[in-house]
Amino acid sequence: MGNATPTNPLAAGFYTVDDAARLIEVGSARRILGWLRGYPDRQIGPLLHRDYQPLGGRQELSFLDLMEVRFVEHLREQGVKVRTLRRALEAARALFGEAKPLASDKVRFLLTADRKNVLVEEVLKPAAQEAGDTRLWNLLTRQYEMWEVIQATLAKGVSFDPQTHLAARWAPRPDSFPTILIDPRIAYGQPIVPALVPTRAIADIWAAEGGDVEAAADWFGIPVEQARDAVGFELALNEPKQALAA
Protein backbone atom coordinates (compact mmCIF):
# COMPACT_ATOMS: atom_id res chain seq x y z
CA MET A 1 0.00 0.00 0.00
CA GLY A 2 1.41 3.40 -0.91
CA ASN A 3 0.40 7.00 -0.88
CA ALA A 4 -2.03 8.15 -3.54
CA THR A 5 0.12 11.18 -4.35
CA PRO A 6 3.85 11.79 -4.02
CA THR A 7 4.83 13.02 -0.57
CA ASN A 8 6.18 16.57 -0.52
CA PRO A 9 9.37 16.70 1.62
CA LEU A 10 8.80 20.42 2.18
CA ALA A 11 5.75 19.55 4.28
CA ALA A 12 6.42 15.97 5.33
CA GLY A 13 9.92 16.18 6.81
CA PHE A 14 13.17 14.88 5.40
CA TYR A 15 15.62 12.67 7.27
CA THR A 16 18.62 10.60 6.32
CA VAL A 17 19.04 7.20 7.94
CA ASP A 18 21.76 8.70 10.14
CA ASP A 19 19.36 11.48 11.20
CA ALA A 20 16.77 8.88 12.17
CA ALA A 21 19.25 6.80 14.14
CA ARG A 22 20.42 9.90 15.99
CA LEU A 23 16.95 11.19 16.87
CA ILE A 24 15.53 7.84 17.90
CA GLU A 25 18.81 6.74 19.47
CA VAL A 26 19.04 3.52 17.51
CA GLY A 27 22.47 1.99 17.99
CA SER A 28 22.86 0.99 14.35
CA ALA A 29 21.84 3.02 11.31
CA ARG A 30 22.30 -0.16 9.28
CA ARG A 31 19.38 -1.71 11.14
CA ILE A 32 17.09 1.09 9.99
CA LEU A 33 18.47 0.72 6.48
CA GLY A 34 17.50 -2.94 6.52
CA TRP A 35 13.96 -2.10 7.59
CA LEU A 36 13.65 0.38 4.72
CA ARG A 37 15.11 -1.54 1.82
CA GLY A 38 14.95 -5.13 3.04
CA TYR A 39 17.61 -7.73 2.39
CA PRO A 40 17.44 -8.62 -1.32
CA ASP A 41 20.22 -11.21 -1.03
CA ARG A 42 18.02 -13.09 1.45
CA GLN A 43 14.84 -12.37 -0.49
CA ILE A 44 13.43 -10.36 2.41
CA GLY A 45 11.42 -7.28 1.46
CA PRO A 46 11.23 -3.96 3.33
CA LEU A 47 9.60 -3.96 6.74
CA LEU A 48 8.22 -0.43 6.34
CA HIS A 49 6.48 1.27 3.43
CA ARG A 50 8.36 4.55 3.26
CA ASP A 51 7.10 7.73 1.65
CA TYR A 52 10.15 8.56 -0.50
CA GLN A 53 11.64 6.43 -3.21
CA PRO A 54 15.43 5.92 -2.99
CA LEU A 55 17.48 8.64 -4.68
CA GLY A 56 20.78 7.44 -6.07
CA GLY A 57 20.95 4.66 -3.53
CA ARG A 58 20.15 6.99 -0.62
CA GLN A 59 17.32 6.02 1.69
CA GLU A 60 15.51 9.06 3.09
CA LEU A 61 12.59 9.04 5.51
CA SER A 62 9.56 11.24 6.04
CA PHE A 63 8.33 12.27 9.49
CA LEU A 64 5.73 9.49 9.47
CA ASP A 65 8.43 7.01 8.47
CA LEU A 66 10.43 8.26 11.45
CA MET A 67 7.47 7.65 13.77
CA GLU A 68 7.08 4.09 12.51
CA VAL A 69 10.80 3.41 12.90
CA ARG A 70 10.53 4.69 16.47
CA PHE A 71 7.67 2.25 17.19
CA VAL A 72 9.50 -0.71 15.66
CA GLU A 73 12.75 0.05 17.47
CA HIS A 74 10.99 0.38 20.83
CA LEU A 75 9.31 -3.01 20.46
CA ARG A 76 12.56 -4.56 19.23
CA GLU A 77 14.22 -3.28 22.42
CA GLN A 78 11.54 -5.15 24.37
CA GLY A 79 12.64 -8.38 22.71
CA VAL A 80 9.87 -8.59 20.09
CA LYS A 81 11.03 -10.37 16.94
CA VAL A 82 11.21 -8.41 13.71
CA ARG A 83 9.41 -11.18 11.84
CA THR A 84 6.51 -10.76 14.28
CA LEU A 85 6.45 -7.04 13.60
CA ARG A 86 6.44 -7.77 9.87
CA ARG A 87 3.34 -9.96 10.23
CA ALA A 88 1.70 -7.37 12.46
CA LEU A 89 2.36 -4.52 10.04
CA GLU A 90 0.97 -6.45 7.09
CA ALA A 91 -2.15 -7.31 9.08
CA ALA A 92 -2.60 -3.74 10.34
CA ARG A 93 -2.32 -2.24 6.86
CA ALA A 94 -4.96 -4.65 5.58
CA LEU A 95 -7.28 -4.35 8.59
CA PHE A 96 -7.24 -0.58 8.94
CA GLY A 97 -6.56 0.41 5.33
CA GLU A 98 -3.79 2.64 6.65
CA ALA A 99 -0.38 2.88 5.00
CA LYS A 100 1.23 4.12 8.23
CA PRO A 101 -0.58 2.20 10.98
CA LEU A 102 2.16 2.68 13.57
CA ALA A 103 2.00 6.47 13.16
CA SER A 104 -1.76 6.64 13.71
CA ASP A 105 -3.51 7.17 17.04
CA LYS A 106 -6.68 5.75 15.46
CA VAL A 107 -4.93 2.43 14.98
CA ARG A 108 -3.01 2.35 18.24
CA PHE A 109 -5.86 3.27 20.54
CA LEU A 110 -8.99 2.02 18.74
CA LEU A 111 -11.14 -0.09 21.05
CA THR A 112 -13.44 -3.03 20.40
CA ALA A 113 -17.03 -3.13 21.65
CA ASP A 114 -15.84 -4.67 24.93
CA ARG A 115 -13.18 -1.94 25.38
CA LYS A 116 -10.23 -4.05 24.30
CA ASN A 117 -7.48 -2.63 22.12
CA VAL A 118 -8.09 -3.56 18.46
CA LEU A 119 -4.39 -3.41 17.58
CA VAL A 120 -3.64 -5.85 20.38
CA GLU A 121 -6.55 -8.25 19.85
CA GLU A 122 -6.75 -8.39 16.05
CA VAL A 123 -3.19 -7.66 14.97
CA LEU A 124 -0.48 -8.22 17.56
CA LYS A 125 -1.82 -11.33 19.30
CA PRO A 126 -2.39 -13.26 16.05
CA ALA A 127 1.04 -12.16 14.79
CA ALA A 128 2.68 -13.33 18.02
CA GLN A 129 0.94 -16.70 17.76
CA GLU A 130 1.85 -17.21 14.10
CA ALA A 131 5.49 -16.28 14.67
CA GLY A 132 5.76 -18.18 17.95
CA ASP A 133 6.92 -14.97 19.62
CA THR A 134 6.55 -15.73 23.33
CA ARG A 135 8.00 -12.36 24.36
CA LEU A 136 5.28 -10.37 22.61
CA TRP A 137 2.57 -12.83 23.65
CA ASN A 138 3.56 -12.47 27.30
CA LEU A 139 3.60 -8.69 27.00
CA LEU A 140 0.06 -8.74 25.63
CA THR A 141 -1.37 -11.27 28.09
CA ARG A 142 0.53 -11.99 31.29
CA GLN A 143 2.28 -8.62 31.41
CA TYR A 144 -0.42 -6.40 29.94
CA GLU A 145 0.40 -3.60 32.37
CA MET A 146 3.86 -3.48 30.77
CA TRP A 147 2.25 -3.21 27.33
CA GLU A 148 0.21 -0.25 28.55
CA VAL A 149 3.45 1.38 29.74
CA ILE A 150 4.97 0.80 26.29
CA GLN A 151 1.93 2.38 24.63
CA ALA A 152 2.13 5.38 26.94
CA THR A 153 5.86 5.74 26.28
CA LEU A 154 5.35 5.71 22.53
CA ALA A 155 2.56 8.26 22.73
CA LYS A 156 4.50 10.58 25.02
CA GLY A 157 5.62 13.74 23.29
CA VAL A 158 3.62 12.99 20.13
CA SER A 159 0.79 15.28 18.97
CA PHE A 160 -1.70 13.83 16.49
CA ASP A 161 -3.65 15.61 13.77
CA PRO A 162 -7.34 15.42 14.78
CA GLN A 163 -8.42 15.08 11.14
CA THR A 164 -5.97 12.48 9.83
CA HIS A 165 -5.22 10.85 13.21
CA LEU A 166 -1.58 10.71 12.11
CA ALA A 167 1.38 11.97 14.13
CA ALA A 168 1.86 15.68 13.44
CA ARG A 169 4.55 16.82 15.88
CA TRP A 170 6.99 15.16 18.25
CA ALA A 171 9.01 16.27 21.25
CA PRO A 172 11.94 13.79 21.15
CA ARG A 173 12.86 14.37 24.80
CA PRO A 174 9.68 15.64 26.46
CA ASP A 175 11.01 15.33 30.00
CA SER A 176 14.42 16.98 29.70
CA PHE A 177 13.78 19.28 26.72
CA PRO A 178 9.99 19.77 26.46
CA THR A 179 10.22 22.88 24.27
CA ILE A 180 12.31 21.20 21.56
CA LEU A 181 9.89 20.00 18.88
CA ILE A 182 9.93 18.31 15.51
CA ASP A 183 7.28 19.58 13.11
CA PRO A 184 7.60 18.19 9.57
CA ARG A 185 6.28 21.46 8.12
CA ILE A 186 9.12 23.53 9.62
CA ALA A 187 12.84 23.37 8.75
CA TYR A 188 12.33 20.08 6.88
CA GLY A 189 11.33 18.45 10.15
CA GLN A 190 14.59 19.10 12.01
CA PRO A 191 14.38 19.75 15.78
CA ILE A 192 13.58 23.39 16.53
CA VAL A 193 13.30 25.76 19.49
CA PRO A 194 10.12 27.82 20.05
CA ALA A 195 11.61 30.60 17.89
CA LEU A 196 11.58 28.03 15.02
CA VAL A 197 15.38 27.92 14.68
CA PRO A 198 16.90 24.44 14.19
CA THR A 199 18.78 23.21 17.25
CA ARG A 200 21.69 21.99 15.16
CA ALA A 201 22.22 25.45 13.65
CA ILE A 202 22.29 26.99 17.12
CA ALA A 203 24.72 24.35 18.39
CA ASP A 204 27.00 24.92 15.39
CA ILE A 205 27.23 28.65 16.15
CA TRP A 206 27.74 27.88 19.84
CA ALA A 207 30.71 25.68 18.94
CA ALA A 208 32.10 28.25 16.50
CA GLU A 209 31.87 30.92 19.22
CA GLY A 210 33.91 28.83 21.62
CA GLY A 211 30.98 27.58 23.65
CA ASP A 212 29.42 31.00 24.24
CA VAL A 213 25.66 30.46 24.62
CA GLU A 214 24.90 34.17 24.76
CA ALA A 215 26.75 34.75 21.49
CA ALA A 216 24.75 31.96 19.84
CA ALA A 217 21.50 33.44 21.14
CA ASP A 218 22.47 36.90 19.89
CA TRP A 219 23.38 35.49 16.47
CA PHE A 220 19.80 34.25 15.96
CA GLY A 221 18.06 36.91 18.04
CA ILE A 222 16.52 34.36 20.39
CA PRO A 223 16.32 34.11 24.20
CA VAL A 224 19.42 32.68 25.88
CA GLU A 225 17.27 29.95 27.47
CA GLN A 226 16.28 28.68 24.02
CA ALA A 227 19.90 28.66 22.86
CA ARG A 228 20.91 26.81 26.02
CA ASP A 229 18.19 24.20 25.51
CA ALA A 230 19.20 23.76 21.86
CA VAL A 231 22.84 23.14 22.74
CA GLY A 232 21.93 20.84 25.61
CA PHE A 233 19.61 18.87 23.35
CA GLU A 234 22.25 18.46 20.65
CA LEU A 235 24.91 17.44 23.17
CA ALA A 236 22.51 14.90 24.64
CA LEU A 237 21.93 13.39 21.20
CA ASN A 238 25.61 13.30 20.30
CA GLU A 239 26.94 12.27 23.68
CA PRO A 240 24.13 11.07 25.94
CA LYS A 241 26.23 11.50 29.08
CA GLN A 242 27.10 15.13 28.32
CA ALA A 243 25.03 17.97 29.68
CA LEU A 244 25.33 21.68 29.21
CA ALA A 245 26.59 23.33 32.37
CA ALA A 246 24.12 25.71 33.94
N, C-alpha and C positions, 0 to 999 in steps of 0.2 A: 504494500500500500504506500503510495507516495502523495505528495501535495498536488493539488489540482493545478496550481500555478507556481512558477519558479519563486523561491524565497528570496526576498530582497535583503542582502546583508546590511544595507543602510538602516533597516528597521528591525532586523532579526538578530543582530549580534554577529560577531565574527571572531572565531578563536582558532588558533593553531592547536595541534595535539599537545604541544608543550604548555601552552596557555591553560588548557583544560587540566592537565596533570598538576600544574602549579596551584590553580584555584581550588581544585577539589582535594588536593594533597594526596594524589595517587602516586605511589612509589615509583611506578614504571609507566612512562609515556607509551612504551611499546605495547603494554596491555590494552590501553585505549585504542591504539592503532589496530590491534587485532579485532577489537569489537566493531570497529568501523568498516574495515575492509575484508574481514574474515581471514581464513588461511587457505588460499587456493591450492597450495601443494597438498593439503590434507582434505581437500574438497569440503571445506567448512565455510559456509557463507557468512556474511556480516551478522552480528548480533542485533545491531541497531539500524534503523532506517533513517539515515541522516538527511538533512535538508539540502546540502550542497554536494554537487558532483565533484569528484577529485579534479584538481587543476594541476596538470603537469606532475602527477604523482603525489601532490600534496593533499593531505586530508584535513579540511577545515570543518569546524562545527558551528552550528547556530546556537543561540541561547537555549532553545528547547532541547537540542542535542546534548548540551552541557548538563541540563537538568536530568536527562535520562541517564547519562553517564554517572552522575552523582548517585542516583538511585541504585544502579547496578553495582557500583563500587562499594556502597554501604552494605548491601546484602552480601556481596562477596566477602567483605571483612567479617561478616557474621558466620562465615563458613558455608554459605549457600553455593551450590555448584552452578557453574556457568551454564551447563547444559539444561539445568532446571529453569534458569532464567530465560533461556532461549525458548523453551516450551511455553513458559508463562507469557512471554511477550507475544508469541504467535497467537496464543489463545486470546489474549487481551485485545489485540488488534482486531481479531475476527468478532469477538463478542461485543465490543463497544463501538466498532467502526471508527476507531481513533488511531491515527498514524503515530501519535506520541502518547501512548497510554500512561507512561510513567511520569509525564510532565503535567498530567491533568488531575485536578482535585475531584472532578466528577467521577473519574475512574477509581481513584484511591479511596475515596470516602463514601461512595455510593452504598446504600444499605438495602438489604432484601426486606421483604414484608415482615419478617420476624426480627428485624434490626441487626442482622448479621452483615458483615462486610462482604460485598459482592466480589471484590478482587480476591479476597481470601478464600471464600467458599467455592467460587466458580472458576477461578484461574489458578491461584497458587497451590491450593490443596491438591487438585488433580495433577498439576505439573509435578509436585513433590512425589506423589504416588507413582506416576509413570516413570520418573527418573530414579526412583528409589532413594530420594534425598531425605535421609532421616533428620538431618539438621534442620532443614526448613519445616518438615512435618512437625517436629517437636516444638519449633518456634510458634507454629500456628495452632497447636493443640495443647500440649502440656505446659508450654511456657508462653501462653497467649499474652500475659502481661508484658513480657519482653517485646513481643511483636508490636504492642501498642506504643511502647517506648520508642521503638524503631520508627514507627509511623510519625510520631510526634517530632522526633529528631529530624526526619526528612522534611517535614512541613515547616519547621522552625526557620524563620528568616525569609520564607518564600511568600510573595503576594501573588494571588491569582486574579486573572481578568474575570470579572463577573459574567461577561457575555460568552467568552470562549471556554472558560473554566481552565485555561492553560496558564502555566506559570508566566508571570509578567515581569516581576522584579525579584531580586534575591540579595539578601545581606549575607555574604559568605561567613562572616564571624559576628553573629548578632549579639553575642555576650560581650566580647572584648572591644569590638568596633561597630556598634549598632548604626552609626551614621554612614558607614561605607556601604554603598549600594551598587548593584549591577542592574542596569536597565538597558535592554538590547536596543532601544531607540536612541540612546545617548552614547557618544564616543565609541561607536561600534560595539557597545556592550562591555567595555572595560570598566573596572571598578572606579567609582567616582566619589568625591566628597560632596556635601550639600551644595557647594558653589558650582557643581557640575564639571570640575576639573579632574582629569584622570589621576589616580593616586601614583601611578608609575611616573608620570611627568613631574609631579611634585617631588617625589623621591629622587629623581634624576637631578633636579636643580639643587635639592638639599645636599646631595653628594658633591656636586660641582662647586658648591659654596662652602665646602669644608665642614659640612654637618651643621650649618647654621639654619635652624628652623625659621627664624624670623625673616631671614633673607629670602628663603623659599616662599614664605607667605607673602612677602612684599612683591616678589616677582609676579605672582599671579593675582595680587590684590585680594587675597582671601584672609579670613581670620587665622591667627597663629594656631588656634586649637585644631582647625581643620587640617592645616599643614602637618601638625604634630601627629594627628590620627593617621593621615595618609602615609607618612614615613613609618610609623609604628606598624601599620598594616602591611606595608611592603616588606619590612624587615621580618615580620612574623611569617610571611609566605616564603621568603628566601631562606631564612634561618629561624626555624620555629622557636629556638631557645633564646633568640635575641629579643630585646625589648628596648624601646626608646626611653632613655632616661628622662625623668620628669624635670 
